[in-house]
Amino acid sequence: MLKLLVFLVAGIVFGFYTDIPKAVVITGFLSLLLLLGFLHFYISRTLSQANYYFGLTAFALVFCIGVFAVNIKKPGYSSRHYSHYIRGGDHIVFVPIKQLKPGIYHHRYEAEIRKANGHKASGKVLVHIARDSSSKTPAIGYEYQARTTLHKISPPRNPHQFNYKEYLRKQHIYHQLSLRSKDLFLLPGTGQTPYTYAASIRLRVLTALKAHGFGGDTLAVINALLLGQRQDISEKVYQDYASAGAIHILAISGLHVGILLLFLHFLLKPLEQLRYGKNLKLVFILLILWSFAFIAGLPASAVRAVSMFSFVALALRSGRTADIRNVLLVSMFFLLLARPAFLFDAGFQLSYTAVFSIVWFQPVFYGCWKPKWKAADWFWKLTTVSIAAQLGVLPLSLYYFHQFPGLFFLSNLVIVPLLGIILGAGILVIALALLQLLPSFLAEGYALVITSMNHLVSWIAKQESFIFRDIPFDWRLLVSFYLLLPALFFTLQKVTFRRASMLLMAILCIQVAFVYHRYAASVTDKFVIFHRNRDTRMAWQQGEHLTIYTREKDLDPDDAVLQNYTVSERIQSIQTKIPGNLYEFNGQQLLYIDSLGIYEVKGLQADYILLGGSPEINLERVLYLYHPKMVIADGSNYPSLIKRWKASCKKEKLPFHSTYEKGAFILNKK
């Protein structure tokens, strides 16, 4: 199974980053399928090497399946994809299927297109609905019609910024549309979809809980814990859980589903006394698990967890002890087969890595000490599970988030043992609230438990000394550390010369990666013009030192653009200066024309001209005076002026770089 999974993953990655014609993939798939059948029925009876060729053909077939599985979601493979019908000012019929975390000015949804300009269509888009006090938000699962223009997702405008366009592309979302609520028209007779039923159940639950006094952060956490909806969690609470190393608690994951499976396995045990009772019990367990995931809106974390524990339930039904490694591999294989985009999902990577790490390392860590007291033994097991999980996800956490919570074991030691009680009590509270039988003491007691959990997490998150932030970590270090972990595991199991050599080679790879990064950072010399709204910011990086040209007196320490840049570029020192009008870099001169509009400098030969602060100038005259190689306009200019300047440069056949459209402008030392 491991080999098949490796070839499936390779096929998905290859298919995602290449555009192979549909006919080629289908022809290859059918040819390999015929060859596989031929090898199985004929050659296997006559040649001793048949198994070898059969295996190669099977692996190639799985690789081809991976390529096809990811490509079938691309617009070029589907004649019904909406992108074939849009032209601007389009009539679109869409169905919101998932509510995302709202922004400051917009409600955000993931939606499926049903029609585009009268044509039946398919495909997913991102929908932004402007927020105002009088507007009503769209209901999940209902069809809406609107006349709008679909825009491509914008790429990141600054270096090392999160690439939201690439993230959505991996979810097969390529366009977005922005609407006001009054532009939406609900189509009658719609809403009979699974999404609608799931959303209506969640709404009934939340309404019942609100009627019994639940609200604020308490209700938001309950909504995440039991209904899988995290969009209402405040930024502060979310950051507290992340800093405390307990963010996994706020998503329906293997921990939640595993507890639910154990509870159902115990609760439905009497059914085993009936004829076909074991089969009936299995059906009930699978039905309840998938209903739980369905009500939660089928988030990726819930689908992963329920899929994995469905295989565990099947193994329990067969009467055999499930080998968790095989269960993981089988669930991964079928999940990726059904939804190849999961491979690029950080949650998918983190959850499976954590479980694999627990399976590998927890027995090793647990064997280091054997407590005599049962209570101490129980806490030691929890500690080793937590440490093993964090060891597995550490490289991915540093790669994605550049921080590591040092007190993760404390939050997990306190919360995880109580999570089963919290989930069980939560289900009871919801059931009684829906039946209008929830006593006030139980509602108040459960609210107190959730509030106390939030306060504990907040206290742990405030221990700043134990939170390691701004750790530079790229793909080279990621690969190196994941070479180290299996080498470390096998060496801890049994020390041999070969395994010790593998471990030393992995350590050497990490050292080489660190040395490379230090060297690359030390020789870097570049000039950057960032994209910022209503402000001009330039920076000159020389090795690990950064000089920032800005009119701001104090730099905002929470500035995400600056923070991402300094962490990724391994900046050790920062200096700020007031912007001047002339810069010389690598033998080239850059003239900065600000809002004052002063540009005449005697004897200057400007190679680049930067326009900032919407200067009222005659650009044609500036171009005639300096004959620059390129004109750059940053985000501090009015869009109307940028449009006019772009037309002037086009007329003169001169390159024009707008940071609105192309992002930050970077000059590298040759």
JOURRA-V814860 format. One record per pair of residues at least 24 apart in sequence whose C-alpha atoms are under 8 Angstrom apart, sorted by sequence separation. I is the first residue (numbers start at 1). GAP is how many residues later the second one is. D is the distance in whole Angstrom. If there is no record, write none. Layout:
[[I GAP D] [I GAP D]]
This chain:
[[91 24 8] [92 24 5] [106 24 4] [107 24 6] [151 24 5] [152 24 6] [225 24 7] [228 24 6] [261 24 7] [286 24 6] [307 24 6] [308 24 8] [328 24 8] [608 24 7] [610 24 8] [612 24 6] [613 24 5] [614 24 6] [630 24 6] [631 24 7] [632 24 6] [633 24 6] [634 24 6] [635 24 6] [32 25 6] [91 25 6] [92 25 6] [105 25 6] [106 25 5] [150 25 6] [151 25 5] [202 25 7] [225 25 5] [227 25 8] [362 25 8] [481 25 8] [544 25 8] [546 25 7] [612 25 6] [629 25 7] [630 25 5] [631 25 5] [632 25 5] [633 25 5] [634 25 5] [635 25 6] [32 26 8] [90 26 7] [91 26 5] [105 26 5] [150 26 6] [151 26 6] [224 26 5] [225 26 6] [226 26 7] [362 26 5] [383 26 6] [386 26 7] [480 26 6] [544 26 6] [545 26 6] [548 26 7] [550 26 7] [551 26 8] [611 26 8] [619 26 7] [629 26 7] [630 26 6] [631 26 6] [632 26 6] [633 26 6] [634 26 7] [90 27 6] [91 27 7] [150 27 5] [224 27 6] [225 27 6] [286 27 8] [304 27 8] [358 27 6] [361 27 6] [422 27 8] [480 27 8] [544 27 5] [545 27 6] [546 27 6] [547 27 6] [548 27 6] [549 27 6] [550 27 6] [551 27 6] [614 27 7] [630 27 7] [632 27 8] [32 28 7] [33 28 7] [149 28 6] [224 28 8] [261 28 8] [285 28 8] [307 28 8] [328 28 8] [543 28 8] [544 28 5] [545 28 5] [546 28 5] [547 28 5] [548 28 5] [549 28 5] [550 28 5] [551 28 7] [620 28 7] [32 29 6] [148 29 7] [221 29 7] [260 29 8] [480 29 6] [481 29 7] [544 29 7] [545 29 6] [546 29 6] [547 29 6] [548 29 6] [549 29 5] [550 29 6] [619 29 7] [86 30 7] [107 30 8] [148 30 8] [358 30 5] [383 30 7] [480 30 5] [545 30 8] [547 30 7] [549 30 5] [82 31 7] [85 31 6] [86 31 7] [148 31 7] [282 31 7] [304 31 7] [325 31 7] [357 31 6] [358 31 5] [382 31 6] [29 32 6] [85 32 7] [257 32 7] [282 32 7] [357 32 6] [82 33 7] [477 33 6] [480 33 8] [632 33 8] [82 34 6] [85 34 7] [325 34 8] [354 34 8] [355 34 7] [357 34 7] [358 34 8] [379 34 7] [29 35 6] [282 35 7] [324 35 8] [354 35 4] [357 35 5] [28 36 7] [29 36 7] [147 36 7] [353 36 8] [354 36 7] [356 36 8] [477 36 6] [146 37 6] [354 37 8] [476 37 6] [477 37 8] [146 38 5] [279 38 7] [354 38 5] [415 38 7] [25 39 7] [82 39 5] [145 39 6] [146 39 6] [278 39 7] [353 39 6] [354 39 6] [80 40 7] [81 40 5] [82 40 6] [144 40 6] [145 40 5] [353 40 6] [80 41 5] [81 41 5] [82 41 6] [99 41 8] [144 41 5] [145 41 6] [538 41 8] [25 42 7] [26 42 8] [80 42 6] [81 42 6] [96 42 7] [98 42 7] [144 42 5] [145 42 7] [300 42 8] [25 43 6] [96 43 7] [97 43 5] [138 43 8] [143 43 6] [144 43 6] [350 43 6] [96 44 5] [97 44 6] [137 44 7] [142 44 7] [143 44 6] [304 44 7] [95 45 7] [96 45 6] [136 45 7] [142 45 8] [257 45 8] [411 45 8] [95 46 6] [96 46 7] [135 46 6] [301 46 7] [350 46 7] [411 46 7] [95 47 6] [96 47 8] [126 47 7] [135 47 8] [143 47 6] [254 47 8] [300 47 8] [301 47 7] [350 47 8] [75 48 8] [95 48 5] [124 48 7] [125 48 5] [128 48 8] [130 48 7] [142 48 6] [143 48 7] [253 48 5] [254 48 8] [257 48 6] [261 48 7] [300 48 7] [521 48 7] [94 49 6] [95 49 6] [123 49 8] [124 49 5] [125 49 7] [126 49 6] [127 49 6] [128 49 6] [129 49 6] [130 49 6] [131 49 8] [142 49 4] [252 49 6] [253 49 6] [257 49 6] [411 49 7] [521 49 7] [93 50 7] [94 50 6] [123 50 8] [124 50 8] [125 50 5] [126 50 4] [127 50 5] [128 50 5] [129 50 5] [130 50 5] [141 50 5] [142 50 8] [251 50 7] [252 50 5] [254 50 8] [11 51 8] [12 51 8] [15 51 7] [16 51 7] [93 51 6] [94 51 7] [125 51 5] [126 51 6] [127 51 6] [128 51 6] [129 51 5] [130 51 7] [141 51 7] [142 51 8] [251 51 8] [253 51 8] [254 51 5] [258 51 7] [7 52 6] [11 52 4] [15 52 4] [19 52 8] [93 52 4] [125 52 8] [127 52 8] [129 52 6] [141 52 6] [253 52 5] [254 52 7] [257 52 7] [261 52 8] [7 53 8] [10 53 7] [11 53 6] [14 53 7] [15 53 7] [92 53 6] [93 53 7] [141 53 7] [252 53 8] [407 53 7] [8 54 5] [9 54 8] [11 54 7] [12 54 5] [13 54 8] [16 54 6] [91 54 7] [92 54 5] [141 54 5] [142 54 7] [4 55 6] [7 55 6] [8 55 5] [11 55 4] [12 55 5] [15 55 6] [16 55 7] [22 55 6] [91 55 6] [92 55 6] [140 55 6] [141 55 4] [254 55 8] [3 56 8] [7 56 5] [8 56 8] [10 56 7] [11 56 5] [12 56 8] [15 56 6] [91 56 5] [92 56 7] [140 56 6] [8 57 7] [9 57 7] [12 57 7] [90 57 5] [91 57 7] [139 57 8] [4 58 7] [8 58 5] [12 58 6] [89 58 6] [90 58 5] [141 58 8] [527 58 7] [7 59 8] [89 59 5] [90 59 6] [140 59 6] [407 59 6] [88 60 7] [89 60 5] [90 60 8] [406 60 5] [407 60 8] [88 61 5] [405 61 7] [406 61 5] [87 62 8] [88 62 7] [405 62 5] [406 62 7] [404 63 6] [405 63 6] [86 64 8] [403 64 7] [404 64 5] [403 65 5] [404 65 7] [403 66 4] [229 67 7] [402 67 6] [403 67 6] [227 68 7] [228 68 5] [402 68 5] [403 68 6] [227 69 5] [228 69 7] [402 69 5] [226 70 8] [402 70 6] [228 71 7] [402 71 7] [398 73 7] [399 73 8] [228 74 8] [398 74 8] [399 74 5] [398 75 6] [399 75 6] [399 76 7] [536 76 6] [535 77 8] [536 77 7] [535 78 7] [399 79 7] [534 79 7] [395 82 8] [396 82 7] [395 83 6] [586 83 6] [585 84 8] [586 84 8] [395 86 7] [395 87 7] [202 93 7] [392 93 8] [470 93 8] [201 94 7] [202 94 8] [474 94 8] [472 95 5] [473 95 7] [198 96 7] [199 96 7] [471 96 7] [472 96 5] [198 97 5] [254 97 8] [470 97 6] [472 97 8] [74 98 7] [97 98 6] [198 98 7] [199 98 7] [253 98 8] [472 98 7] [536 98 7] [73 99 7] [198 99 6] [536 99 7] [535 100 7] [536 100 6] [534 101 6] [535 101 5] [195 102 7] [532 102 7] [533 102 5] [534 102 4] [531 103 6] [532 103 5] [533 103 5] [534 103 7] [530 104 7] [531 104 5] [532 104 7] [529 105 8] [361 128 7] [364 128 8] [531 128 5] [101 129 7] [102 129 7] [360 129 7] [364 129 8] [530 129 8] [531 129 7] [101 130 4] [100 131 6] [101 131 7] [99 132 7] [531 132 6] [530 133 7] [531 133 5] [530 134 5] [529 135 6] [530 135 7] [528 136 7] [529 136 5] [528 137 6] [529 137 6] [528 138 5] [527 139 6] [528 139 6] [526 140 7] [527 140 5] [526 141 6] [527 141 7] [526 142 4] [525 143 6] [526 143 6] [525 144 6] [245 159 8] [245 160 5] [243 161 8] [244 161 6] [245 161 8] [259 161 6] [243 162 6] [244 162 8] [245 162 7] [246 162 7] [242 163 8] [244 163 6] [245 163 4] [244 164 6] [245 164 8] [256 164 8] [246 165 6] [245 166 7] [246 166 7] [244 167 6] [245 167 8] [256 167 8] [172 169 8] [171 170 6] [170 171 6] [170 174 7] [226 197 7] [225 198 8] [98 199 7] [226 200 7] [226 201 8] [222 204 8] [246 211 8] [244 213 6] [244 214 8] [241 216 6] [244 216 6] [237 217 7] [240 217 6] [241 217 7] [243 217 8] [244 217 5] [240 218 5] [243 218 5] [240 220 8] [241 220 7] [209 221 7] [212 221 7] [237 221 8] [240 221 5] [208 222 8] [240 222 8] [209 224 6] [243 224 7] [205 225 7] [208 225 6] [208 226 6] [212 226 8] [205 228 8] [208 228 8] [212 228 7] [222 228 8] [205 229 7] [214 229 8] [218 229 7] [221 229 8] [204 230 8] [213 230 8] [212 231 7] [218 232 6] [214 233 7] [218 233 6] [217 234 8] [69 268 7] [69 269 8] [69 270 8] [70 270 6] [66 271 7] [69 271 7] [70 271 7] [66 274 8] [5 324 7] [1 325 8] [8 325 8] [2 327 7] [5 327 8] [9 327 8] [1 328 7] [5 328 6] [12 328 7] [1 329 7] [8 329 8] [9 334 8] [158 372 6] [157 373 8] [158 373 6] [157 374 6] [161 400 7] [160 401 8] [159 402 8] [158 403 7] [161 403 6] [160 404 6] [161 404 8] [159 405 8] [160 405 6] [159 406 7] [160 408 7] [157 502 7] [157 503 7] [157 504 8] [157 505 7] [158 505 6] [159 505 7] [157 506 4] [158 506 5] [156 507 7] [157 507 6] [155 508 8]]
